[in-house]
Amino acid sequence: MKIHPTSVVSPDVEIGPDVEIGPYCLIQGKGKIGKGTFIEGHVTLGYKSGIIQIGENNHFSPGCVIGGPPQDVSFKNEETSLIIGNNNTFREFSTVNLATSKADKKTEVGNNCYIMAYAHLGHDCKIGNNVVIANNSQLGGHCEVEDNVVISAMCGFSQFTRVGRGSFIAGGSVVNKDIPPFVRAEGHWAIVRATNKIGLIRRGFGRDEANNVHKAVRILVMGTGTVDENIERIRTECKDSENIEHFIHFVKSSKRGIAIARNQKEVSDE
């Protein structure tokens, strides 16, 4: 453990072995920082009423503010948490807020995520594993991002929106409805434009399963029936697999609605 003498660390935060804390850092509240984590200079972690649980081998770049209070006028310094897994990188001036007391009191980030400069993750967000969020993208409170999602630069997400696993959000998009798994979405407002076939194959999908998922996406987006009718078509016409079941469950559990245009004529085969 190595802590620069200009940094201030709360006595209620447990510091693991091989943690390095650079100059002019402020670490507040309660919690734990796991072994091998590197905190560069001018980083702020935690808040006086917050609990931070940070896993192993994370990297916090200069100027980031992680575990600050939620930007919610109803917040009254309740004890809430931020939970971060292992092997994550938070680049310069990125921000991640503590949860409010409105849900489970937890903001969560999984493992192996890369959060680029000036990105913001609002209160109560749930971020999965292997997620990349590029520069200046902003997630409002209570957003959910599943595993293996790539969010390009300068995207905005309304509160409570969800992004399904394996999806790709193009730069400059504004998302106000749920983005299904395994797709590419773009626009203001963002809608599904294609299946994320290249991303799926890079993640180890065989071509047959990538084509199977693509067929499900086409039925959902281009089908002439209701969402429920199109789901029944997916069950009938697509080969049953864990990915198809996840896709169907995501669509059926949506509360904000799925980001598709009913007059959409084509989903790209790329």
C-alpha positions in Angstrom: 0.0 0.0 0.0 1.3 3.4 -1.0 -0.5 6.6 -0.1 0.9 10.0 -1.1 1.2 12.4 1.9 -1.0 15.0 0.3 -4.0 12.7 0.0 -6.8 12.5 2.6 -8.3 9.0 3.3 -11.2 8.3 5.7 -10.3 5.9 8.5 -13.5 4.0 7.7 -12.3 3.0 4.3 -10.3 -0.2 4.3 -7.4 -0.1 1.8 -6.2 -3.4 0.4 -2.6 -4.5 -0.3 -0.7 -3.1 -3.3 -3.1 -0.1 -3.6 -1.4 3.1 -4.8 -3.0 6.4 -4.1 -1.4 9.4 -5.8 -1.3 13.1 -4.7 -4.2 15.3 -3.7 -6.8 12.6 -3.6 -9.9 12.6 -1.3 -11.4 9.4 -0.1 -14.5 9.8 2.0 -17.2 7.8 3.8 -17.0 4.1 4.5 -16.1 1.0 2.4 -13.2 -0.9 0.9 -10.7 -0.5 -1.9 -9.5 -3.9 -3.2 -5.9 -4.9 -3.8 -3.9 -3.7 -6.8 -6.1 -0.6 -7.4 -4.3 2.5 -8.8 -5.7 5.9 -7.9 -3.9 8.7 -9.7 -3.7 12.3 -8.5 -6.7 14.6 -7.9 -9.3 11.7 -7.6 -12.3 12.0 -5.4 -13.8 8.7 -4.1 -16.9 8.4 -1.9 -19.0 10.8 0.1 -19.6 11.4 3.8 -22.8 9.3 4.0 -21.8 6.8 1.3 -20.4 3.3 1.2 -18.0 2.5 -1.6 -17.1 -1.1 -2.3 -14.3 -1.2 -5.0 -12.9 -4.5 -6.2 -9.4 -5.4 -7.3 -7.1 -3.9 -10.0 -9.2 -0.9 -10.8 -7.7 2.3 -12.3 -9.0 5.8 -11.5 -7.5 8.6 -13.7 -7.0 12.2 -12.6 -10.0 14.3 -12.0 -12.6 11.6 -11.8 -15.3 11.8 -9.1 -16.6 8.3 -8.2 -19.2 7.7 -5.5 -20.3 11.3 -5.1 -23.9 12.1 -4.0 -26.7 11.5 -6.5 -27.9 14.4 -8.5 -31.4 14.1 -7.1 -33.1 17.0 -5.2 -34.8 14.5 -2.9 -31.5 13.0 -1.6 -31.1 13.8 2.1 -27.7 12.2 2.8 -29.1 8.7 3.3 -26.5 5.9 3.6 -26.4 4.4 0.1 -23.8 2.5 -1.9 -21.6 2.3 -5.0 -20.3 -1.2 -5.8 -17.6 -1.6 -8.4 -16.1 -4.9 -9.5 -12.6 -5.8 -10.7 -10.4 -4.6 -13.5 -12.3 -1.5 -14.5 -10.8 1.8 -15.8 -12.3 5.2 -15.2 -10.7 7.9 -17.3 -10.3 11.6 -16.7 -13.2 13.5 -15.2 -15.6 10.6 -15.4 -18.3 10.6 -12.7 -20.3 7.8 -11.1 -22.9 8.7 -8.4 -24.1 6.9 -5.3 -27.6 5.5 -5.3 -30.7 7.1 -3.9 -32.9 5.4 -1.4 -35.7 4.9 -3.9 -34.7 1.4 -5.1 -32.1 -1.0 -3.6 -29.7 1.8 -2.6 -27.0 0.5 -4.9 -25.3 1.9 -8.0 -23.3 -1.0 -9.5 -20.6 -1.4 -12.1 -19.4 -4.9 -13.0 -16.0 -6.2 -14.1 -13.7 -5.3 -17.0 -15.5 -2.0 -17.9 -13.8 0.9 -19.6 -15.4 4.3 -18.8 -13.9 7.1 -20.9 -13.3 10.7 -20.2 -16.2 12.9 -19.1 -18.7 10.0 -19.1 -21.4 10.0 -16.4 -23.2 7.2 -14.7 -26.2 8.5 -12.7 -27.6 7.2 -9.4 -29.0 3.7 -9.2 -27.5 2.6 -12.6 -26.6 -1.0 -13.1 -23.7 -1.6 -15.5 -22.8 -5.2 -16.4 -19.4 -6.7 -17.4 -17.2 -5.8 -20.3 -19.0 -2.6 -21.0 -17.3 0.3 -22.9 -18.7 3.8 -22.5 -16.9 6.4 -24.7 -16.2 10.1 -24.1 -19.0 12.4 -23.0 -21.8 9.8 -22.9 -24.3 10.4 -20.1 -26.6 7.9 -18.4 -29.4 9.3 -16.3 -30.5 7.6 -13.1 -31.7 4.0 -12.9 -30.4 3.0 -16.3 -29.4 -0.6 -16.9 -26.7 -1.7 -19.3 -26.2 -5.4 -19.7 -22.9 -7.3 -20.5 -20.7 -6.7 -23.6 -22.3 -3.4 -24.6 -20.4 -0.7 -26.5 -21.7 2.9 -26.1 -20.0 5.4 -28.5 -19.2 9.0 -27.7 -21.6 11.8 -26.9 -24.7 9.6 -26.3 -27.5 10.5 -23.9 -29.8 8.1 -22.0 -33.0 9.0 -20.3 -33.6 7.7 -16.8 -34.8 4.1 -16.5 -33.7 3.1 -20.1 -32.1 -0.3 -20.6 -29.6 -1.6 -23.1 -29.5 -5.3 -23.8 -26.4 -7.3 -23.8 -24.1 -7.4 -26.9 -25.6 -4.2 -28.3 -23.8 -1.2 -29.9 -25.0 2.4 -29.6 -23.7 4.7 -32.4 -22.1 8.0 -31.5 -24.4 11.0 -30.9 -27.5 8.9 -30.2 -30.1 9.9 -27.7 -31.9 6.9 -26.1 -35.3 7.2 -24.5 -36.6 3.7 -25.0 -35.1 0.3 -24.3 -32.5 -1.1 -26.8 -32.9 -4.8 -27.2 -29.9 -7.2 -26.9 -27.6 -8.0 -29.9 -28.5 -4.9 -32.0 -27.0 -1.7 -33.4 -29.0 1.4 -32.6 -28.6 5.0 -33.7 -30.4 8.3 -33.9 -32.3 11.0 -32.1 -34.3 9.3 -30.9 -32.3 6.1 -31.2 -33.9 3.1 -32.9 -32.7 -0.3 -33.9 -30.8 -0.1 -37.2 -29.3 -3.6 -37.5 -28.2 -6.7 -35.7 -24.8 -6.3 -34.2 -23.5 -9.3 -36.1 -19.8 -8.3 -36.2 -19.9 -7.7 -32.4 -21.6 -11.0 -31.8 -19.0 -13.0 -33.8 -16.2 -11.1 -32.0 -17.7 -12.3 -28.8 -17.6 -15.9 -29.9 -21.0 -16.5 -31.5 -21.0 -19.0 -34.3 -22.3 -17.8 -37.6 -25.4 -20.0 -37.3 -26.3 -18.5 -33.9 -25.6 -15.0 -35.2 -27.9 -15.6 -38.1 -30.5 -17.0 -35.7 -30.4 -13.9 -33.5 -30.5 -11.7 -36.6 -33.7 -13.5 -37.7 -35.3 -12.7 -34.3 -34.3 -9.0 -34.6 -35.8 -8.8 -38.1 -39.1 -10.4 -37.0 -39.3 -7.9 -34.0 -38.5 -4.8 -36.0 -40.1 -5.6 -39.4 -43.0 -7.9 -38.3 -46.5 -6.6 -39.0 -48.0 -7.9 -35.9 -48.1 -6.7 -32.3 -45.0 -7.2 -30.2 -46.6 -10.2 -28.6 -47.5 -11.6 -32.0 -44.0 -11.1 -33.3 -42.6 -12.8 -30.2 -44.7 -15.8 -31.0 -43.2 -15.8 -34.5 -39.7 -15.7 -33.0 -40.5 -18.7 -30.9 -41.9 -20.6 -33.9 -39.4 -19.5 -36.6 -36.1 -19.2 -34.7 -34.0 -22.0 -33.3 -34.5 -22.2 -29.5 -31.3 -21.0 -27.7 -30.3 -19.2 -24.5 -29.8 -16.0 -26.6 -33.2 -16.2 -28.1 -34.8 -16.7 -24.7 -32.8 -13.7 -23.3 -33.9 -11.6 -26.2 -37.6 -12.5 -25.7 -37.4 -11.9 -22.0 -35.8 -8.5 -22.4 -38.5 -7.4 -24.9 -41.4 -8.7 -22.8 -40.1 -7.1 -19.6 -39.7 -3.6 -21.1 -41.5 -0.9 -19.3 -40.4 2.1 -21.4 -41.1 0.3 -24.7 -38.6 -1.0 -27.3 -36.8 1.5 -29.6 -38.1 0.4 -33.0 -39.9 2.4 -35.7 -43.1 0.8 -36.8 -42.7 2.1 -40.4 -39.1 0.7 -40.5 -38.7 -1.3 -43.8 -35.4 -3.0 -43.4 -32.8 -4.1 -40.9 -29.4 -4.2 -42.4 -27.9 -7.7 -43.2 -24.3 -6.4 -42.4 
